[in-house]
């Protein structure tokens, strides 16, 4: 998988450095380098990109202003000399925030993070996920997962006819599964909403299992379930 990326920075030396870094990474395809956000705005009308390495402090239009104007822009890694914008950046759903001067090691870490993000999106679109057990990689089809239970340092993934144990956390698994299909009902449980057969008090009937719903999460879970309620 190749990620088409664009570098945008008003500083010539910064552009040169980032270009050199991007060209060293085999899964990045550098399709353009822009001098400011206005140039980037025009370019994106005719050029597809998956990822932007975007400076914040630029003349006429800052990177943050650009992103607020273009909520469906490609995914963004901010590159800036100022730490003060980090919180606002993450509120705009950026992938990473690089502080200048940027080392190749830090740039590569951000690029790997972007690659993992897009690989996960591909996996979600395909409807399955590969997980590593103690002995092998196993393909998990989302529709076959009944629920996931956290057990100390392991997760128990319950399928209709068996369970799979993997070393991971519920938080990691939640970010790997489609949010419209799965919901965390309890600190220890993640359930497939499409597999719920009945709700009784604070328990969900899923196949032959009864899974708890925490009081503080019941309203949110019921809201998702009732989207498919017969009126």
C-alpha angles and dihedrals in degrees: 000000000000122000115213107220139184126202118212121184134135093216114087094209092050091050091049093049095047092046090054091050094047092050090056093059114082097207094053118086109194105212100171147356118215131195097211144001093264091059089047091050091055093044095053090060089070106017126067117219133176098196138028125201095203131186116217106208106060133139121268095002127028123216090250092050090049092052093048089053092048109043091167094050119130117281112286139221109190118220115195146141091227124082093190094083096056098099094047089047094055090046085061089058097249120169098227145349119224121196118212132271085055119200121213089242091058092044091051091050090055091046091051090049090053092048091052090049094054093042088055091049089053090049092050091050090052092052099237144079134204116228129187118234124184091275110025151351114276128197113230117198107209094223091057095056111100098182143323122234125198114226111180105284094354139068123220110211109200117210125179094265106020146002131244123211119210134169105245143097131264090239092056092047092048091057090049096055128069108269094215091060104036132050135179107239098175138007087266103035139070115181138197103239091204090061097055110115101177144357120220117174107303095343131091120209108221113172105305093338133090113212123192126239117208114233093237092052100041096090093053093045093048090050090058093044094049093056085084096042119131109244 
